[in-house]
Amino acid sequence: MNVPVGFLSKLWSFLSFLPFFFLLFILGLAKAAVIGPISAAIILIGNTAVILGLWIAHFLWTYYCLARTKRLGLVLKIVAMLLLPVPLVLWPPVGIVGSLLGGIGYGFFAPLLATFEAVGENVKQKCHHCFVDGCASTVRYSCTVVRDFTDFCFHSYFSYMDELSEKVPPDEKPIDVKLMRLPSSFLVTLIGVPVDMFLITALALWKSPYMLLQGWKRLLEDLIGREGPFLETVCVPFAGLAILLWPLAVAASVVAAVVSSFFLGLYSGVVVHQEDSFQSGLAYIIAVVSLFDEYVNDLLYLSEGSCLPRPKYRKNQSPKLGDNDGSMNKRRQNSLNARLVPERTRSLKRAIQEFKPVQIWDWLFKSCEVNGKILLREGFIDTKDIKECLVKGNCKKLGIKLPAWTILQCLLTSAKQDSSGLVISDDVELTTANGPRDKVFDWFIEPLLIMKEQLRKLQLNDNEEMSLRKLVMVNKNERPEDWDEEGFPSGDHVRRAQLQALIRRLQGIVASMSRIPTFRRRFKNLVKVLSIEAIQVGPPGKQIGVTSTDGSSISSSSRASHNQEGSSENEMKNGPEMCSNVPKTKDGIKSISSQHSV
């Protein structure tokens, strides 16, 4: 899109766009009025049924796991069991109201956004897509939301509770509170809550006019010049609405500051308990106001730092710096750099470089599918493993070890190529710069980058890499002696222990990933694809009896439909095809020995 230059050109572009904008907006509202109630009803009814149907099981199992756990001390366990009825009783009404609001919001905005997306530059038959887009897809995705919510309530929640009740190592100390520190913690909390609420609220009110005027100035400049949020057609209605509702956004920010100030003041009691010092709690009450002031200055591009005092409240804290000074300076530098880059350049960079979370999921499961087929042909996965996953729900080998091996291949290739990030295909590198701007993504990518550096220092040879395939998929990897009879080339027990620790950590990361609702849905499709592959490559006597969890038999007559479903489910969306450059053999599957990153 060519952005006009000059005042008259900008004014004409703005005026000529208004008729199209209003027509598209009215059409989007009409579609939202029809599709919105259907979408909201699906999400509300489905989620409500799940919440009410599993509430008793959640209530009983939570108390059982909490009473059984060894991770909490006696005092903390008693306090938690006394306070636990409050969130458990509030969960059904909060969940139902949240489902209603979420369903209404999604049912309204999804068709409206799809209407504006239909007039994009790369869309053909724009008139047809303006009327069709956002109708069936909204209803279909509403059903997907209910399915993912069900997976979270039925699978992820019980997985968290089971982990809480697992046995802990003998050297791990349970989390507990010390009764002797509670009086001083309570006293500091009584002081910190009113003081911090008053000071932080005063700061928020003092700087809210600047936020209001600066926001209006920036939005109006972008409106006249068709830049920033107004550059993309799909964002125009909401960016224009932001100008009208910006005072509400400022008011909401002030309210959020007031609410957060209560919890910031409440945390002063935690500081007293952790540091065993009444003075540390008082110092925190003053320091947190300075930290909040610096955060607001950084957010509004005001003067760096804060003029307010920031006393030391941690014993191991530098006397000149607060807890978050390093992260504050880093965030400020990133913000200033982003501010110096024109909006058009940033929009283009995001379109070219940045990946979305769905693309990372697509790469992972497509790679698991390819690796799973290879391991099936080589005997490291068999029909017994697939049957146990489908019938008994024992999916550790397919759901934990297979993704762990896939990610380990990626780490090995990245370490060999001396990459700064993760090489996820022949010409695609995933780094913190072009990855999804998501906290969840950061939690997963940072440990993987550390493990990649560990593998780089170990400098594994080809024989060791080949041996890891069997060790990851078959062995428990708990002690270095476990590899004595597995033919691992290196006899160095320190080297073995490092690799085993890395494998266990990688499997732990995958176990955490498996609790994400979308993981469960994609994993079920992966198992279906591997079931079809097992029928194709397995002995004739072992092809019968592979049934899915719903009791339907997976036979060779359904191969085509399942293969089509598997390929469409894992197809890349809105970005580069990160799995399209996989070298293949005559059978259409790449050999592990020739490539370590799928």
C-alpha positions as CSV (number, residue, x, y, z in Angstrom):
1,M,0.0,0.0,0.0
2,N,1.4,3.4,-1.0
3,V,1.1,5.9,1.8
4,P,0.2,9.4,0.6
5,V,2.7,12.2,1.0
6,G,1.6,15.8,1.6
7,F,-1.4,17.3,3.5
8,L,-3.8,17.4,0.5
9,S,-3.0,13.8,-0.5
10,K,-3.4,12.6,3.0
11,L,-6.7,14.5,3.4
12,W,-8.0,13.1,0.0
13,S,-7.0,9.6,1.0
14,F,-8.8,9.9,4.3
15,L,-12.0,11.3,2.8
16,S,-12.1,8.8,-0.1
17,F,-11.7,5.9,2.3
18,L,-14.6,6.9,4.5
19,P,-17.4,5.6,2.2
20,F,-15.8,2.2,1.9
21,F,-15.1,2.1,5.6
22,F,-18.7,2.7,6.5
23,L,-20.0,0.2,4.0
24,L,-17.7,-2.5,5.3
25,F,-18.4,-1.6,8.9
26,I,-22.2,-1.9,8.3
27,L,-21.8,-5.3,6.6
28,G,-19.5,-6.5,9.4
29,L,-22.1,-5.4,12.0
30,A,-24.8,-7.3,10.1
31,K,-22.8,-10.5,10.0
32,A,-21.9,-10.1,13.7
33,A,-25.6,-9.7,14.6
34,V,-26.4,-13.0,12.9
35,I,-23.3,-15.1,13.8
36,G,-22.5,-13.5,17.2
37,P,-25.5,-15.1,19.1
38,I,-24.7,-18.5,17.6
39,S,-21.1,-18.3,18.6
40,A,-21.8,-17.0,22.1
41,A,-24.4,-19.8,22.6
42,I,-22.0,-22.5,21.6
43,I,-19.2,-21.3,23.9
44,L,-21.6,-20.5,26.8
45,I,-23.5,-23.8,26.7
46,G,-20.4,-26.0,26.0
47,N,-18.2,-24.4,28.7
48,T,-21.0,-24.3,31.2
49,A,-21.6,-28.0,30.7
50,V,-17.9,-28.8,31.2
51,I,-17.6,-26.5,34.3
52,L,-20.7,-27.9,36.1
53,G,-20.1,-31.5,35.0
54,L,-16.5,-31.6,36.4
55,W,-17.0,-29.3,39.4
56,I,-17.5,-32.1,41.9
57,A,-14.5,-34.0,40.6
58,H,-12.4,-30.9,40.7
59,F,-13.5,-30.1,44.2
60,L,-12.8,-33.6,45.6
61,W,-9.6,-34.2,43.7
62,T,-8.1,-30.9,44.6
63,Y,-8.6,-31.5,48.3
64,Y,-7.2,-35.1,47.9
65,C,-4.0,-33.9,46.1
66,L,-3.5,-31.0,48.5
67,A,-3.8,-33.3,51.6
68,R,-1.5,-35.9,50.0
69,T,1.2,-33.5,48.7
70,K,4.6,-33.4,50.4
71,R,5.6,-30.2,48.6
72,L,3.8,-28.0,51.2
73,G,4.6,-27.8,54.9
74,L,2.0,-28.5,57.6
75,V,1.1,-24.9,58.4
76,L,0.8,-23.8,54.7
77,K,-1.2,-26.9,53.9
78,I,-3.7,-26.3,56.7
79,V,-4.1,-22.6,55.6
80,A,-4.6,-23.6,52.0
81,M,-7.2,-26.2,52.8
82,L,-9.1,-23.7,54.9
83,L,-9.0,-21.1,52.1
84,L,-9.5,-23.5,49.2
85,P,-13.4,-23.4,49.3
86,V,-13.4,-19.8,48.3
87,P,-11.9,-20.2,44.7
88,L,-13.6,-23.6,44.3
89,V,-17.0,-22.0,45.0
90,L,-16.3,-18.9,42.9
91,W,-15.0,-21.0,39.9
92,P,-18.5,-21.9,38.4
93,P,-20.0,-18.4,38.3
94,V,-16.7,-16.8,37.2
95,G,-16.2,-19.4,34.5
96,I,-19.7,-19.1,33.2
97,V,-19.7,-15.3,33.1
98,G,-16.3,-15.3,31.5
99,S,-17.5,-17.8,28.8
100,L,-20.5,-15.5,28.2
101,L,-18.4,-12.4,27.8
102,G,-15.8,-14.2,25.7
103,G,-18.4,-15.7,23.5
104,I,-20.1,-12.4,22.9
105,G,-16.8,-10.7,22.2
106,Y,-15.5,-13.3,19.8
107,G,-18.9,-13.7,18.1
108,F,-19.0,-9.9,17.5
109,F,-15.4,-9.1,16.5
110,A,-14.5,-12.2,14.5
111,P,-17.0,-11.6,11.7
112,L,-16.3,-7.8,11.8
113,L,-12.5,-8.4,11.4
114,A,-13.0,-11.0,8.7
115,T,-15.0,-8.5,6.7
116,F,-12.2,-6.0,6.6
117,E,-9.6,-8.7,6.0
118,A,-11.5,-9.8,2.9
119,V,-10.5,-6.5,1.1
120,G,-6.8,-7.1,1.6
121,E,-4.3,-6.8,-1.3
122,N,-3.7,-10.6,-1.7
123,V,-7.4,-11.6,-1.6
124,K,-9.2,-12.6,-4.8
125,Q,-13.0,-12.2,-5.3
126,K,-13.2,-9.6,-2.6
127,C,-16.9,-9.1,-2.9
128,H,-17.6,-12.7,-2.3
129,H,-15.3,-13.0,0.6
130,C,-16.7,-9.8,2.2
131,F,-20.1,-11.6,2.6
132,V,-18.8,-15.2,3.3
133,D,-15.7,-14.8,5.5
134,G,-16.2,-14.9,9.2
135,C,-19.4,-16.8,9.2
136,A,-18.8,-20.6,9.1
137,S,-15.2,-20.1,10.4
138,T,-16.5,-18.3,13.5
139,V,-19.0,-21.0,14.3
140,R,-16.4,-23.7,13.7
141,Y,-13.8,-22.0,15.9
142,S,-16.3,-21.6,18.7
143,C,-16.6,-25.4,18.8
144,T,-12.8,-25.6,18.8
145,V,-12.8,-23.2,21.8
146,V,-15.1,-25.6,23.7
147,R,-13.0,-28.5,22.8
148,D,-9.8,-26.9,24.0
149,F,-11.5,-25.8,27.2
150,T,-12.7,-29.3,27.8
151,D,-9.1,-30.6,27.3
152,F,-7.8,-28.1,29.8
153,C,-10.4,-28.9,32.5
154,F,-10.2,-32.7,32.0
155,H,-6.6,-33.3,31.1
156,S,-4.4,-30.3,32.1
157,Y,-6.0,-29.6,35.4
158,F,-5.7,-33.2,36.6
159,S,-2.2,-33.3,35.3
160,Y,-1.3,-30.3,37.5
161,M,-2.9,-31.9,40.5
162,D,-1.1,-35.2,39.9
163,E,2.2,-33.4,39.7
164,L,1.4,-31.7,43.0
165,S,0.8,-35.1,44.7
166,E,3.9,-36.8,43.3
167,K,6.7,-37.9,45.5
168,V,9.4,-35.3,46.1
169,P,13.2,-36.0,46.3
170,P,14.5,-36.5,49.8
171,D,16.7,-33.4,49.6
172,E,13.8,-31.1,48.5
173,K,12.4,-29.0,51.4
174,P,8.7,-28.4,51.5
175,I,7.3,-24.9,51.1
176,D,6.1,-23.6,54.5
177,V,5.5,-20.5,56.6
178,K,7.2,-19.8,59.9
179,L,4.7,-18.8,62.6
180,M,7.3,-16.6,64.4
181,R,7.5,-14.3,61.4
182,L,3.8,-13.9,60.9
183,P,3.2,-11.1,63.4
184,S,5.8,-8.8,61.8
185,S,4.6,-9.7,58.3
186,F,1.0,-8.9,59.3
187,L,2.0,-5.5,60.8
188,V,4.0,-4.5,57.8
189,T,1.1,-5.5,55.5
190,L,-1.2,-3.2,57.5
191,I,1.2,-0.3,56.9
192,G,2.1,-1.2,53.3
193,V,-1.3,-1.6,51.8
194,P,-2.7,1.9,52.6
195,V,0.6,3.7,52.0
196,D,1.3,2.1,48.7
197,M,-2.3,2.5,47.5
198,F,-2.2,6.2,48.3
199,L,1.1,6.9,46.7
200,I,0.7,4.8,43.6
201,T,-2.8,6.1,43.1
202,A,-1.5,9.7,43.4
203,L,1.3,8.9,40.8
204,A,-1.3,7.4,38.4
205,L,-3.6,10.4,38.7
206,W,-0.6,12.8,38.3
207,K,0.5,11.2,35.0
208,S,-2.8,10.3,33.5
209,P,-3.3,13.7,31.7
210,Y,0.0,13.2,29.9
211,M,-1.1,9.8,28.9
212,L,-4.4,11.1,27.6
213,L,-2.8,14.0,25.5
214,Q,0.1,11.9,24.2
215,G,-2.2,9.1,23.1
216,W,-4.6,11.5,21.3
217,K,-1.7,13.2,19.6
218,R,-0.2,10.0,18.3
219,L,-3.5,8.5,17.2
220,L,-4.6,11.7,15.3
221,E,-1.2,11.9,13.6
222,D,-1.6,8.3,12.4
223,L,-5.2,8.9,11.3
224,I,-4.2,11.9,9.1
225,G,-1.2,10.1,7.6
226,R,-2.7,6.6,7.4
227,E,0.2,5.2,9.4
228,G,0.6,3.1,12.6
229,P,-2.7,1.2,13.3
230,F,-4.4,3.0,10.4
231,L,-2.0,1.5,7.9
232,E,-3.7,-1.9,7.9
233,T,-7.2,-1.8,6.6
234,V,-8.5,-4.4,9.0
235,C,-7.4,-2.3,12.0
236,V,-8.9,1.0,10.8
237,P,-12.3,0.7,12.5
238,F,-10.8,-0.3,15.8
239,A,-8.0,2.3,15.6
240,G,-10.7,5.0,14.9
241,L,-12.7,3.7,17.8
242,A,-9.6,3.9,20.0
243,I,-9.5,7.7,19.5
244,L,-13.1,8.0,20.8
245,L,-12.5,5.6,23.7
246,W,-9.0,6.6,24.6
247,P,-10.2,8.5,27.7
248,L,-11.8,5.2,28.9
249,A,-8.5,3.5,28.3
250,V,-6.7,6.1,30.5
251,A,-9.3,5.7,33.2
252,A,-9.0,1.9,33.0
253,S,-5.2,2.3,33.4
254,V,-5.7,4.4,36.5
255,V,-8.1,1.8,37.9
256,A,-5.6,-1.0,37.1
257,A,-2.9,1.0,39.0
258,V,-5.2,1.3,42.0
259,V,-6.0,-2.4,42.0
260,S,-2.4,-3.4,41.5
261,S,-1.2,-1.1,44.3
262,F,-3.2,-3.3,46.8
263,F,-1.3,-6.4,45.8
264,L,2.0,-4.5,45.7
265,G,1.4,-3.4,49.3
266,L,0.3,-6.8,50.3
267,Y,3.6,-8.3,49.0
268,S,5.5,-6.3,51.7
269,G,4.4,-9.0,54.2
270,V,6.0,-11.7,51.9
271,V,9.3,-9.7,51.9
272,V,9.3,-9.6,55.7
273,H,8.8,-13.4,55.8
274,Q,11.5,-14.1,53.2
275,E,14.1,-11.7,54.6
276,D,13.1,-12.2,58.3
277,S,13.5,-8.4,58.7
278,F,10.9,-5.8,59.7
279,Q,13.1,-3.1,58.2
280,S,13.2,-4.9,54.8
281,G,9.4,-4.7,54.7
282,L,9.4,-1.0,55.4
283,A,12.1,-0.4,52.8
284,Y,10.1,-2.4,50.2
285,I,7.0,-0.2,50.8
286,I,9.1,2.9,49.7
287,A,11.0,1.1,47.0
288,V,8.0,-0.3,45.2
289,V,6.7,3.3,44.6
290,S,9.9,4.2,42.9
291,L,9.8,1.0,40.8
292,F,6.2,1.9,39.8
293,D,7.2,5.4,38.9
294,E,10.1,4.2,36.7
295,Y,7.8,1.7,35.0
296,V,5.3,4.4,34.1
297,N,8.1,6.7,32.9
298,D,9.4,3.9,30.7
299,L,5.9,3.2,29.4
300,L,5.2,6.9,28.5
301,Y,8.7,7.7,27.2
302,L,9.3,10.2,30.0
303,S,12.6,10.8,31.8
304,E,14.6,7.7,32.5
305,G,14.5,6.3,36.1
306,S,12.7,7.9,39.0
307,C,13.4,10.8,41.3
308,L,11.9,8.9,44.3
309,P,14.1,7.1,46.8
310,R,14.7,3.3,46.4
311,P,16.2,1.8,49.5
312,K,17.6,-1.7,49.6
313,Y,15.1,-4.3,50.8
314,R,16.9,-7.5,49.8
315,K,20.0,-8.8,51.6
316,N,21.7,-9.9,48.3
317,Q,20.6,-6.8,46.4
318,S,23.0,-4.2,45.1
319,P,22.6,-1.0,47.2
320,K,22.6,1.2,44.0
321,L,20.1,-0.8,41.9
322,G,16.7,-2.2,42.5
323,D,15.5,-5.6,41.7
324,N,14.4,-4.9,38.2
325,D,16.8,-2.2,37.0
326,G,18.4,-4.5,34.5
327,S,15.1,-5.5,33.0
328,M,13.9,-1.9,33.2
329,N,16.9,-0.6,31.2
330,K,16.6,-3.4,28.7
331,R,12.9,-2.7,28.2
332,R,13.5,1.0,27.9
333,Q,16.2,0.5,25.3
334,N,13.9,-1.8,23.3
335,S,11.1,0.7,23.6
336,L,13.3,3.6,22.4
337,N,14.6,1.6,19.5
338,A,11.1,0.7,18.5
339,R,10.0,4.3,18.8
340,L,12.8,5.4,16.4
341,V,11.6,2.9,13.7
342,P,8.8,4.1,11.5
343,E,5.5,2.4,11.9
344,R,5.5,1.3,8.2
345,T,8.9,-0.3,8.6
346,R,7.9,-2.1,11.7
347,S,4.7,-3.4,10.1
348,L,6.7,-4.7,7.2
349,K,9.3,-6.3,9.5
350,R,6.6,-8.0,11.5
351,A,5.0,-9.4,8.3
352,I,8.3,-10.8,7.0
353,Q,10.2,-11.9,10.1
354,E,8.0,-12.6,13.1
355,F,6.4,-15.9,13.6
356,K,3.1,-16.6,15.3
357,P,2.7,-19.3,18.0
358,V,0.5,-21.3,15.7
359,Q,3.4,-21.6,13.3
360,I,5.7,-23.0,16.0
361,W,3.0,-25.5,16.9
362,D,2.7,-26.5,13.2
363,W,6.4,-27.0,12.9
364,L,6.5,-29.1,16.1
365,F,3.7,-31.5,15.2
366,K,4.7,-31.7,11.5
367,S,8.1,-32.7,12.7
368,C,6.7,-35.2,15.2
369,E,4.6,-36.7,12.4
370,V,7.6,-37.2,10.1
371,N,9.8,-38.5,13.0
372,G,7.1,-40.7,14.2
373,K,6.8,-42.4,10.8
374,I,10.6,-42.9,10.7
375,L,10.6,-44.4,14.2
376,L,7.7,-46.7,13.2
377,R,9.6,-48.0,10.3
378,E,12.7,-48.5,12.4
379,G,10.9,-50.3,15.3
380,F,11.3,-47.7,18.0
381,I,7.5,-47.1,18.0
382,D,5.1,-50.0,17.4
383,T,1.4,-50.7,17.3
384,K,1.5,-51.6,21.0
385,D,2.5,-48.0,21.9
386,I,-0.3,-46.6,19.7
387,K,-2.9,-49.0,21.2
388,E,-1.9,-48.1,24.7
389,C,-2.2,-44.4,23.9
390,L,-5.6,-44.8,22.1
391,V,-7.2,-47.3,24.4
392,K,-5.6,-46.9,27.8
393,G,-4.5,-43.3,27.6
394,N,-0.8,-44.2,28.3
395,C,0.7,-41.7,25.9
396,K,4.1,-41.0,27.5
397,K,6.1,-42.4,24.6
398,L,4.1,-40.6,21.9
399,G,3.2,-37.5,23.8
400,I,6.5,-36.9,25.7
401,K,9.4,-38.8,24.2
402,L,8.5,-38.3,20.6
403,P,8.3,-34.5,20.9
404,A,11.4,-34.5,23.1
405,W,13.4,-36.4,20.4
406,T,12.1,-34.0,17.8
407,I,13.2,-30.9,19.7
408,L,16.5,-32.6,20.6
409,Q,17.2,-33.0,16.8
410,C,16.5,-29.3,16.4
411,L,19.0,-28.5,19.2
412,L,21.7,-30.7,17.7
413,T,21.4,-29.2,14.3
414,S,21.4,-25.6,15.7
415,A,24.5,-26.4,17.8
416,K,26.3,-27.9,14.8
417,Q,25.5,-24.9,12.6
418,D,26.6,-22.5,15.4
419,S,23.2,-20.8,15.1
420,S,22.2,-17.9,17.4
421,G,18.7,-19.4,17.6
422,L,17.0,-22.6,16.7
423,V,17.2,-24.0,13.2
424,I,13.7,-25.4,12.5
425,S,14.2,-26.0,8.8
426,D,16.9,-25.6,6.1
427,D,16.3,-21.9,5.7
428,V,14.4,-20.8,8.8
429,E,15.9,-19.8,12.1
430,L,13.8,-19.1,15.2
431,T,15.3,-16.5,17.6
432,T,14.1,-14.3,20.4
433,A,14.0,-11.4,17.9
434,N,11.7,-13.0,15.3
435,G,9.8,-15.4,17.6
436,P,6.3,-14.7,19.0
437,R,6.1,-11.8,21.4
438,D,4.6,-14.0,24.1
439,K,5.6,-14.7,27.7
440,V,4.7,-18.3,27.3
441,F,7.0,-18.6,24.3
442,D,9.8,-17.0,26.3
443,W,9.4,-19.5,29.1
444,F,10.0,-22.3,26.6
445,I,12.5,-20.8,24.2
446,E,15.1,-19.6,26.8
447,P,15.7,-23.1,28.4
448,L,16.0,-24.5,24.9
449,L,18.7,-22.0,23.9
450,I,20.6,-22.8,27.1
451,M,20.4,-26.5,26.3
452,K,21.6,-25.8,22.7
453,E,24.7,-24.1,24.2
454,Q,25.3,-27.1,26.4
455,L,25.2,-29.4,23.4
456,R,27.6,-27.2,21.5
457,K,30.1,-27.5,24.3
458,L,29.7,-31.3,24.5
459,Q,30.5,-31.6,20.7
460,L,28.8,-34.9,20.1
461,N,29.9,-37.0,17.2
462,D,27.6,-38.7,14.7
463,N,27.7,-42.1,16.5
464,E,26.7,-40.4,19.8
465,E,23.8,-38.5,18.1
466,M,22.6,-41.7,16.5
467,S,22.6,-43.5,19.9
468,L,20.6,-40.8,21.5
469,R,17.6,-41.7,19.3
470,K,17.2,-45.1,21.0
471,L,18.1,-43.8,24.4
472,V,15.5,-41.0,24.3
473,M,12.7,-43.3,23.0
474,V,13.4,-46.4,25.1
475,N,15.5,-45.8,28.2
476,K,14.6,-44.2,31.5
477,N,17.8,-42.1,31.5
478,E,18.0,-41.8,35.3
479,R,21.6,-42.9,36.0
480,P,24.8,-43.0,33.8
481,E,24.9,-46.8,34.4
482,D,21.7,-47.2,32.5
483,W,23.6,-46.7,29.3
484,D,26.2,-49.4,29.9
485,E,24.3,-52.1,27.9
486,E,22.9,-49.7,25.2
487,G,26.1,-49.3,23.3
488,F,26.6,-45.6,23.9
489,P,30.0,-44.8,22.3
490,S,31.3,-42.6,25.2
491,G,32.2,-44.3,28.5
492,D,32.6,-41.0,30.3
493,H,30.1,-41.0,33.1
494,V,30.2,-37.2,33.5
495,R,29.3,-36.8,29.8
496,R,26.5,-39.4,30.2
497,A,25.1,-37.7,33.2
498,Q,25.1,-34.3,31.4
499,L,23.2,-35.8,28.5
500,Q,20.7,-37.6,30.7
501,A,20.0,-34.4,32.7
502,L,19.4,-32.6,29.4
503,I,17.0,-35.3,28.2
504,R,15.1,-35.3,31.5
505,R,14.8,-31.5,31.4
506,L,13.7,-31.6,27.8
507,Q,11.0,-34.2,28.6
508,G,9.9,-32.0,31.5
509,I,9.5,-29.0,29.1
510,V,7.4,-31.2,26.8
511,A,5.3,-32.4,29.7
512,S,4.6,-28.7,30.6
513,M,3.7,-28.0,26.9
514,S,1.3,-31.0,26.9
515,R,-0.9,-29.2,29.3
516,I,-1.6,-26.4,26.9
517,P,-5.1,-27.1,25.5
518,T,-4.2,-26.8,21.8
519,F,-1.5,-29.4,22.3
520,R,-4.0,-32.0,23.3
521,R,-6.1,-31.4,20.2
522,R,-3.2,-31.5,17.8
523,F,-1.7,-34.6,19.6
524,K,-4.9,-36.6,19.0
525,N,-4.6,-35.9,15.3
526,L,-1.0,-36.9,15.4
527,V,-1.9,-40.2,17.0
528,K,-4.5,-40.9,14.2
529,V,-1.9,-40.2,11.5
530,L,0.6,-42.6,13.2
531,S,-2.2,-45.2,13.5
532,I,-2.7,-45.1,9.7
533,E,1.1,-45.3,9.2
534,A,1.2,-48.3,11.6
535,I,-1.4,-50.1,9.5
536,Q,0.5,-49.5,6.3
537,V,3.9,-50.6,7.6
538,G,3.0,-53.1,10.3
539,P,2.7,-56.9,9.9
540,P,-0.7,-58.1,8.7
541,G,-1.5,-59.8,12.0
542,K,-1.0,-56.6,14.0
543,Q,-3.1,-54.3,11.8
544,I,-6.4,-55.2,13.4
545,G,-7.7,-53.8,16.6
546,V,-6.4,-50.3,16.5
547,T,-9.3,-48.3,17.8
548,S,-9.7,-44.7,18.8
549,T,-10.8,-43.4,22.2
550,D,-14.4,-43.0,20.9
551,G,-14.5,-46.7,19.9
552,S,-14.3,-46.1,16.1
553,S,-12.0,-48.5,14.3
554,I,-9.3,-47.1,12.1
555,S,-9.1,-49.2,9.0
556,S,-7.3,-49.1,5.8
557,S,-10.4,-47.9,4.0
558,S,-10.2,-44.6,6.0
559,R,-6.5,-43.9,5.1
560,A,-7.2,-41.3,2.5
561,S,-9.5,-39.3,4.7
562,H,-7.2,-39.4,7.7
563,N,-4.2,-38.6,5.7
564,Q,-6.0,-35.6,4.3
565,E,-7.1,-34.5,7.7
566,G,-3.6,-34.9,9.1
567,S,-2.0,-32.9,6.4
568,S,-4.6,-30.1,6.6
569,E,-4.3,-29.9,10.3
570,N,-0.6,-29.5,10.3
571,E,-0.5,-27.1,7.3
572,M,1.3,-23.8,7.8
573,K,-0.9,-20.8,8.2
574,N,-0.1,-17.1,7.6
575,G,3.7,-17.5,7.3
576,P,6.5,-19.4,5.6
577,E,6.2,-23.1,5.3
578,M,8.8,-24.1,7.8
579,C,8.5,-27.9,7.1
580,S,8.4,-27.7,3.3
581,N,12.2,-28.1,2.8
582,V,12.5,-31.5,4.4
583,P,14.7,-33.8,2.2
584,K,13.0,-37.1,1.4
585,T,14.0,-40.5,0.5
586,K,12.3,-42.8,-2.0
587,D,9.6,-43.6,0.6
588,G,8.9,-40.0,1.1
589,I,10.4,-39.8,4.5
590,K,13.7,-38.3,5.5
591,S,16.3,-40.5,7.1
592,I,17.4,-39.6,10.7
593,S,20.9,-40.5,10.0
594,S,21.2,-37.9,7.2
595,Q,19.4,-35.0,8.9
596,H,18.9,-34.1,12.6
597,S,16.3,-31.3,12.2
598,V,12.9,-31.8,10.7
